[in-house]
Amino acid sequence: MTASRVVVAGAGPAGAALSYLLARRGVEVTLVERQTDFAREFRGEVLMPSGIDAFTQMGLGREFASLPQRAVTRVEIYLGARPLFDAEIPRAAIDAGGVRIVSQPAMLEMLAAQASRFPTFRLLRGATVRDLLTTAGRVSGVRIDSSDGPIELGADLVVGTDGRSSVVRKRSGLDEERTPQSFDIVWAKLPLPPFLADGTTARVHLGQRHFALAFPSYDGRLQIGWVIAKGSFGALRQTGIAGWIETMSAHVSPDLAAHLRACRDAVSHPFLLDVMCDRLVRWTAPGLCLLGDAAHPMSPVGGQGINIALRDALVAANHLCPLLAGGAGHAEIDDAAARVAVERLREVSVIQRLQQAPPEILFGDSWWSRVLVARLLPLLFRTGVAPLFLAATFRRFANGVTTVRLEA
C-alpha cells in the first residue's frame, strides 16, 4: 500500500483547488481523477465574483484571467415571447470580476498544472475510487482501479470531492437531507445568433412550467438550457432533437425561435441534467471529509456550483493546512474537518433555500402560481418591485452570504 497524508477523490473545482492549496503548504497529497482528462459532456461554466475572488486569494488571478471565458454584462428577461425587462449587471459586481462563462476543463487543467509545481503533489488520472479503507473504525485510505490494476492508497485524511454521484459519499454511509426538485434541464450548444453577437448578453424566457435561458459560451457558441418539468424528458426524447427544439421554440421570442429552428441540425452536446439539491447531515466521519457537490449537490439556479465548491476549498485549507503541515495527529485532523463543515453549512443552507423559490413559482401547479406568472409578474416588473428583488437576490448569489478569507 502506498500512502499520502491526504487523498483527494475527484478533481472537480473543490478537489483541484484544495489539492493545490495543500501542496503549496508542503502537504503530501494525491488527487485521484477517474477521467484521463478534464473534458466533460457537461460542466458548469458560470463564475460569480465570489468564485473569481477565490482564485485571486489563491494567488492565481493572472492564471484565471488567461482561461477561455466570456463576460456577461446584460440580461434580457422575457415572459414567453414578450420582453419584460433589461438588466445590467451591477457595477459593483463587474468591478469584482463580474459574471464570467469559463471553460471548466481549462480551469481544472490550470489548477492541476499549478499544483504540479510542488513536489508533494501527485495526480492519478484514469483512476476510479471503488471503496474506502478502514482501520479500527476510521477511514484510512481508498481502494482504486487504475490502468495498472487495483491499488490501495493509505491516508491520514480522505477528502471526497467526486461530485453529485460521489462514490465516496455512497461508501461513507453518511445520511443526507434531500429537497425534492420539480424540474430538470436540457442543455445544448448551437451557433451564436446575430442578435447576441456582442457576446455579453444573456436571455431568460420565463413561463408557466417552461423556462429557457441562453448565454454566450466561452467557445463562441450559444449555450441554451431548457428547464422542463421533472420526469418529462422521456416523452420529449422520443420526438428527437428536432422535436424538442420545435417545442422549445413555441415558448421563446420570435428571433430566438427562428434561430433555434434554423440551427436545429447544428445542435451539439445535448445533455439532460437531472436536477438535485440536497446535503449531508454530517459532512465528516473519522478520517473522512466531503466537500462540494459530494457533500451538498447544488441546484443550478443562480449558477452556484463552482463558486460554492471553491469557497469550500478555501475554508478547508484554512482549517487543515496548518495541522497537516505541522504533523498533527488523527484526532486533531478530525476535529478540524468537522469545523470545516460547521463553517460552510450556513452559506450552503441559505443558498440552497434561495434556489428553491423560482422553481416553486414557475413549476407550481397551484392557482396562485399560474396567476403570479401570467398576471402579477408583468406588473411587478413594470412597477420596479421585481427588479429590486432580483438585484438583492443577485447580490447574495454573486458575493456569497458569508465572508470567506484564505488564511492558510
C-alpha positions as CSV (number, residue, x, y, z in Angstrom):
1,M,0.0,0.0,0.0
2,T,1.2,3.5,-0.9
3,A,0.3,6.4,1.3
4,S,-0.1,10.2,1.4
5,R,-1.1,12.5,4.2
6,V,-4.2,13.3,2.2
7,V,-6.0,11.6,-0.7
8,V,-8.5,13.8,-2.6
9,A,-11.0,11.8,-4.6
10,G,-12.3,13.7,-7.6
11,A,-10.6,16.6,-9.4
12,G,-13.5,18.9,-9.7
13,P,-13.2,22.6,-8.5
14,A,-13.2,21.8,-4.8
15,G,-10.8,18.9,-5.1
16,A,-8.3,20.5,-7.5
17,A,-8.3,23.8,-5.6
18,L,-7.8,22.1,-2.2
19,S,-5.0,19.9,-3.6
20,Y,-3.2,23.0,-4.9
21,L,-3.5,24.7,-1.5
22,L,-2.3,21.6,0.4
23,A,0.6,21.1,-2.0
24,R,1.6,24.7,-1.7
25,R,2.0,24.3,2.1
26,G,4.1,21.2,1.6
27,V,1.4,18.7,2.5
28,E,1.7,15.3,0.7
29,V,-1.5,15.0,-1.3
30,T,-2.7,12.6,-4.0
31,L,-5.5,13.7,-6.3
32,V,-7.4,10.8,-7.8
33,E,-9.4,11.5,-11.0
34,R,-11.4,8.9,-12.9
35,Q,-11.1,10.6,-16.3
36,T,-7.8,10.8,-18.2
37,D,-8.5,14.4,-19.0
38,F,-10.9,17.1,-17.8
39,A,-13.2,17.3,-20.8
40,R,-16.7,16.5,-19.8
41,E,-20.0,16.1,-21.6
42,F,-21.3,18.9,-19.4
43,R,-19.7,21.1,-16.9
44,G,-20.9,24.2,-15.1
45,E,-19.4,27.3,-16.6
46,V,-20.6,30.2,-14.5
47,L,-18.1,32.0,-12.3
48,M,-19.6,34.7,-10.0
49,P,-17.5,37.4,-8.2
50,S,-17.2,35.0,-5.2
51,G,-15.6,32.3,-7.3
52,I,-13.3,34.7,-9.1
53,D,-12.3,36.1,-5.7
54,A,-11.3,32.6,-4.7
55,F,-8.7,32.4,-7.5
56,T,-7.4,35.9,-6.6
57,Q,-7.0,34.8,-2.9
58,M,-5.2,31.6,-4.1
59,G,-2.7,33.8,-6.0
60,L,-4.0,32.6,-9.3
61,G,-5.7,35.7,-10.6
62,R,-3.5,36.1,-13.6
63,E,-3.8,32.4,-14.5
64,F,-7.6,32.6,-14.2
65,A,-7.7,35.7,-16.4
66,S,-5.9,33.7,-19.2
67,L,-8.5,31.0,-19.3
68,P,-11.1,30.9,-22.2
69,Q,-14.0,32.9,-21.0
70,R,-16.8,35.4,-21.7
71,A,-18.1,38.2,-19.5
72,V,-21.9,38.6,-19.3
73,T,-22.8,42.2,-18.6
74,R,-26.5,42.3,-19.5
75,V,-29.6,40.1,-19.1
76,E,-32.8,40.4,-21.2
77,I,-35.8,39.0,-19.4
78,Y,-38.9,37.8,-21.3
79,L,-42.2,36.4,-20.3
80,G,-42.6,33.8,-23.1
81,A,-42.1,35.8,-26.3
82,R,-42.8,39.2,-24.6
83,P,-40.0,41.4,-23.4
84,L,-40.3,42.3,-19.7
85,F,-37.1,43.9,-18.6
86,D,-33.4,44.5,-19.5
87,A,-31.0,44.3,-16.5
88,E,-27.4,45.5,-16.5
89,I,-25.0,43.5,-14.2
90,P,-24.4,45.9,-11.3
91,R,-21.2,48.0,-11.5
92,A,-20.0,46.7,-8.1
93,A,-20.3,43.1,-9.4
94,I,-18.4,44.0,-12.6
95,D,-15.7,45.7,-10.6
96,A,-15.4,42.5,-8.5
97,G,-14.9,40.4,-11.7
98,G,-18.4,40.2,-13.0
99,V,-20.2,37.2,-14.3
100,R,-18.0,35.0,-16.4
101,I,-18.6,32.0,-18.5
102,V,-15.4,30.0,-18.1
103,S,-14.1,26.8,-19.6
104,Q,-14.1,24.4,-16.7
105,P,-11.8,21.8,-18.4
106,A,-9.3,24.6,-18.9
107,M,-9.8,25.8,-15.3
108,L,-9.2,22.3,-13.8
109,E,-6.1,21.8,-16.0
110,M,-4.7,25.1,-14.8
111,L,-5.2,24.1,-11.2
112,A,-3.6,20.7,-11.7
113,A,-0.7,22.3,-13.5
114,Q,-0.2,24.8,-10.7
115,A,-0.3,22.1,-8.1
116,S,2.2,20.0,-10.1
117,R,4.8,22.7,-9.4
118,F,5.1,21.4,-5.9
119,P,6.9,18.0,-5.2
120,T,4.3,16.9,-2.7
121,F,1.5,16.7,-5.2
122,R,0.6,13.7,-7.3
123,L,-2.3,13.4,-9.8
124,L,-3.6,10.0,-10.7
125,R,-5.6,10.2,-13.9
126,G,-7.8,7.4,-15.2
127,A,-8.1,6.1,-11.6
128,T,-11.6,5.3,-10.1
129,V,-12.3,5.1,-6.4
130,R,-14.1,1.9,-5.7
131,D,-14.2,1.8,-1.9
132,L,-13.0,3.3,1.4
133,L,-10.4,1.5,3.5
134,T,-10.9,1.5,7.3
135,T,-8.7,0.7,10.2
136,A,-10.2,0.4,13.7
137,G,-13.3,2.2,12.6
138,R,-11.5,5.1,11.0
139,V,-11.2,5.8,7.2
140,S,-7.6,5.1,6.4
141,G,-7.5,5.4,2.6
142,V,-9.2,4.3,-0.6
143,R,-9.2,1.4,-3.0
144,I,-9.0,2.4,-6.6
145,D,-9.0,0.8,-10.1
146,S,-6.3,2.1,-12.4
147,S,-4.6,1.2,-15.7
148,D,-2.1,-0.7,-13.5
149,G,-4.8,-2.7,-11.8
150,P,-6.3,-2.3,-8.3
151,I,-4.4,0.0,-5.9
152,E,-4.8,0.8,-2.2
153,L,-3.8,4.3,-1.1
154,G,-3.4,5.0,2.6
155,A,-4.1,8.4,4.0
156,D,-4.4,10.3,7.3
157,L,-7.4,12.0,5.7
158,V,-9.6,11.2,2.7
159,V,-11.4,14.1,1.1
160,G,-14.4,13.3,-1.1
161,T,-14.9,15.8,-3.9
162,D,-16.2,13.4,-6.6
163,G,-19.4,15.2,-7.4
164,R,-23.1,14.7,-7.4
165,S,-22.8,10.9,-7.9
166,S,-20.0,10.6,-5.3
167,V,-18.7,7.1,-4.7
168,V,-17.1,8.3,-1.5
169,R,-20.5,9.6,-0.3
170,K,-22.2,6.3,-1.1
171,R,-19.5,4.3,0.6
172,S,-19.4,6.6,3.7
173,G,-22.9,5.7,4.8
174,L,-23.5,9.3,5.9
175,D,-27.1,10.4,5.9
176,E,-28.5,13.1,3.6
177,E,-31.3,15.6,3.6
178,R,-32.9,15.8,0.2
179,T,-35.1,18.6,-1.1
180,P,-37.4,17.3,-3.9
181,Q,-36.9,19.2,-7.2
182,S,-39.7,19.9,-9.7
183,F,-37.5,20.4,-12.8
184,D,-34.7,19.1,-15.0
185,I,-32.7,20.9,-17.6
186,V,-31.9,20.0,-21.2
187,W,-28.6,21.7,-22.2
188,A,-27.3,22.1,-25.7
189,K,-25.0,24.3,-27.7
190,L,-25.5,25.9,-31.1
191,P,-24.1,28.8,-33.1
192,L,-24.3,32.2,-31.6
193,P,-27.2,34.2,-33.2
194,P,-26.6,37.7,-34.7
195,F,-28.8,39.4,-32.1
196,L,-26.5,38.2,-29.4
197,A,-23.3,38.6,-31.4
198,D,-21.8,41.1,-28.8
199,G,-21.1,38.0,-26.7
200,T,-22.1,39.8,-23.4
201,T,-25.8,39.4,-23.3
202,A,-27.8,36.6,-21.8
203,R,-31.5,35.8,-22.3
204,V,-34.1,34.5,-19.8
205,H,-37.5,33.4,-21.0
206,L,-40.0,32.8,-18.2
207,G,-43.2,30.8,-18.5
208,Q,-45.5,28.5,-16.7
209,R,-43.8,25.1,-16.5
210,H,-41.4,26.2,-19.2
211,F,-38.2,28.3,-18.7
212,A,-35.3,28.9,-21.1
213,L,-32.0,30.6,-20.7
214,A,-29.4,31.3,-23.3
215,F,-26.0,32.9,-23.0
216,P,-22.7,33.1,-24.9
217,S,-20.3,30.4,-24.0
218,Y,-16.5,30.7,-23.7
219,D,-16.1,28.9,-27.1
220,G,-18.1,31.4,-29.1
221,R,-21.3,29.3,-29.3
222,L,-24.6,29.8,-27.6
223,Q,-25.3,27.7,-24.5
224,I,-29.0,27.1,-24.1
225,G,-30.8,25.5,-21.3
226,W,-34.5,24.5,-21.4
227,V,-36.0,23.9,-18.0
228,I,-38.7,21.3,-18.1
229,A,-40.9,19.5,-15.6
230,K,-39.0,16.7,-13.8
231,G,-39.8,13.4,-15.4
232,S,-41.0,14.8,-18.7
233,F,-37.8,14.2,-20.7
234,G,-38.7,10.6,-21.6
235,A,-41.6,11.8,-23.8
236,L,-39.6,14.7,-25.1
237,R,-36.7,12.5,-26.1
238,Q,-39.0,10.4,-28.3
239,T,-39.5,13.4,-30.6
240,G,-35.8,13.7,-31.2
241,I,-33.7,16.9,-31.3
242,A,-35.8,18.5,-34.0
243,G,-38.9,17.8,-32.0
244,W,-37.8,19.3,-28.7
245,I,-36.2,22.3,-30.5
246,E,-39.6,22.9,-32.1
247,T,-41.4,22.6,-28.8
248,M,-39.0,24.9,-27.1
249,S,-39.4,27.4,-29.9
250,A,-43.0,27.9,-29.0
251,H,-42.1,29.3,-25.6
252,V,-39.4,31.9,-26.6
253,S,-39.2,35.2,-28.5
254,P,-39.6,35.1,-32.3
255,D,-35.9,35.9,-33.0
256,L,-34.7,33.1,-30.8
257,A,-37.3,30.7,-32.1
258,A,-36.3,31.4,-35.7
259,H,-32.6,30.8,-34.8
260,L,-33.4,27.6,-33.0
261,R,-35.3,26.2,-36.0
262,A,-32.6,27.4,-38.4
263,C,-29.8,25.7,-36.4
264,R,-31.5,22.5,-35.3
265,D,-29.1,20.4,-37.4
266,A,-26.2,22.2,-35.7
267,V,-27.1,21.4,-32.1
268,S,-24.2,19.8,-30.3
269,H,-23.7,18.3,-26.9
270,P,-27.3,17.8,-25.9
271,F,-27.4,16.7,-22.3
272,L,-30.1,16.2,-19.6
273,L,-29.2,17.4,-16.2
274,D,-31.2,15.5,-13.5
275,V,-31.5,18.4,-11.1
276,M,-31.0,17.6,-7.4
277,C,-30.4,19.6,-4.3
278,D,-29.5,18.0,-1.0
279,R,-26.8,18.0,1.6
280,L,-25.3,15.6,4.1
281,V,-26.4,15.8,7.7
282,R,-22.8,15.4,8.6
283,W,-20.0,16.0,6.1
284,T,-17.4,14.2,8.1
285,A,-16.5,10.9,9.7
286,P,-13.2,9.8,11.4
287,G,-10.6,10.1,8.6
288,L,-13.1,11.5,6.1
289,C,-14.4,14.9,4.9
290,L,-16.7,15.6,1.9
291,L,-16.8,18.9,0.1
292,G,-18.5,20.5,-3.0
293,D,-21.3,18.5,-4.7
294,A,-20.2,15.4,-2.9
295,A,-21.4,17.0,0.3
296,H,-24.2,19.2,-1.0
297,P,-25.3,18.9,-4.6
298,M,-26.5,22.4,-5.6
299,S,-29.4,23.3,-7.8
300,P,-28.3,25.1,-11.0
301,V,-30.4,28.1,-10.0
302,G,-28.1,31.1,-9.7
303,G,-25.0,29.3,-11.1
304,Q,-23.6,28.5,-7.7
305,G,-22.0,25.1,-8.0
306,I,-18.4,26.1,-8.9
307,N,-18.4,29.1,-6.7
308,I,-19.6,27.3,-3.6
309,A,-17.1,24.4,-4.2
310,L,-14.2,26.8,-4.5
311,R,-15.2,28.5,-1.2
312,D,-15.4,25.1,0.4
313,A,-11.8,24.5,-0.6
314,L,-10.6,27.8,0.9
315,V,-12.3,27.1,4.2
316,A,-11.0,23.5,4.3
317,A,-7.4,24.8,3.6
318,N,-7.7,27.3,6.5
319,H,-8.6,24.5,9.0
320,L,-6.5,21.7,7.6
321,C,-3.3,23.0,6.1
322,P,-1.6,24.2,9.4
323,L,-2.4,20.9,11.1
324,L,-1.4,18.7,8.2
325,A,1.8,20.7,7.5
326,G,2.7,20.5,11.2
327,G,2.3,16.8,11.6
328,A,-0.9,16.8,13.6
329,G,-2.4,13.5,14.7
330,H,-5.7,11.9,13.7
331,A,-7.8,13.4,16.5
332,E,-6.8,17.0,15.6
333,I,-7.3,16.4,11.9
334,D,-10.8,15.0,12.5
335,D,-11.7,18.0,14.7
336,A,-10.5,20.4,12.0
337,A,-12.5,18.6,9.3
338,A,-15.7,18.9,11.5
339,R,-15.1,22.7,11.9
340,V,-14.9,23.0,8.1
341,A,-18.4,21.5,7.8
342,V,-19.8,23.8,10.5
343,E,-18.4,26.9,8.9
344,R,-19.6,26.1,5.4
345,L,-23.1,24.9,6.4
346,R,-24.6,28.3,6.9
347,E,-23.8,29.6,3.4
348,V,-24.7,26.3,1.7
349,S,-28.1,26.1,3.5
350,V,-29.0,29.7,2.8
351,I,-28.1,29.5,-0.9
352,Q,-30.0,26.2,-1.3
353,R,-33.0,27.8,0.3
354,L,-32.9,30.7,-2.1
355,Q,-32.6,28.3,-5.0
356,Q,-36.0,26.8,-4.3
357,A,-38.2,29.8,-4.8
358,P,-38.1,30.4,-8.6
359,P,-38.9,26.7,-9.5
360,E,-41.7,26.7,-6.9
361,I,-43.3,29.6,-8.7
362,L,-42.6,28.6,-12.3
363,F,-43.4,24.9,-11.9
364,G,-46.0,25.0,-9.3
365,D,-49.5,23.6,-10.0
366,S,-51.3,25.9,-7.6
367,W,-53.7,28.6,-8.9
368,W,-51.6,31.3,-7.3
369,S,-48.6,30.2,-9.2
370,R,-50.4,30.4,-12.5
371,V,-51.8,33.9,-11.6
372,L,-48.4,35.1,-10.5
373,V,-46.6,34.1,-13.7
374,A,-49.4,35.2,-16.1
375,R,-50.6,38.5,-14.5
376,L,-48.7,39.6,-11.4
377,L,-45.2,39.1,-12.8
378,P,-45.5,41.6,-15.6
379,L,-47.0,44.1,-13.1
380,L,-44.1,43.5,-10.6
381,F,-41.6,44.3,-13.4
382,R,-43.5,47.4,-14.6
383,T,-43.6,48.8,-11.1
384,G,-40.0,48.1,-10.3
385,V,-40.7,45.6,-7.5
386,A,-39.3,42.6,-9.3
387,P,-36.1,44.2,-10.4
388,L,-35.4,45.3,-6.9
389,F,-36.0,41.8,-5.6
390,L,-33.8,40.3,-8.4
391,A,-31.0,42.7,-7.6
392,A,-31.0,41.8,-3.9
393,T,-31.0,38.1,-4.7
394,F,-28.3,38.5,-7.3
395,R,-26.0,40.2,-4.7
396,R,-26.3,37.1,-2.5
397,F,-25.7,34.7,-5.3
398,A,-22.8,36.8,-6.7
399,N,-20.9,37.6,-3.4
400,G,-22.0,34.7,-1.1
401,V,-23.7,35.1,2.2
402,T,-20.6,34.7,4.4
403,T,-17.1,36.1,4.3
404,V,-14.5,33.7,3.2
405,R,-10.9,34.6,3.5
406,L,-8.0,32.3,2.8
407,E,-5.5,32.3,5.7
408,A,-3.6,29.1,5.0
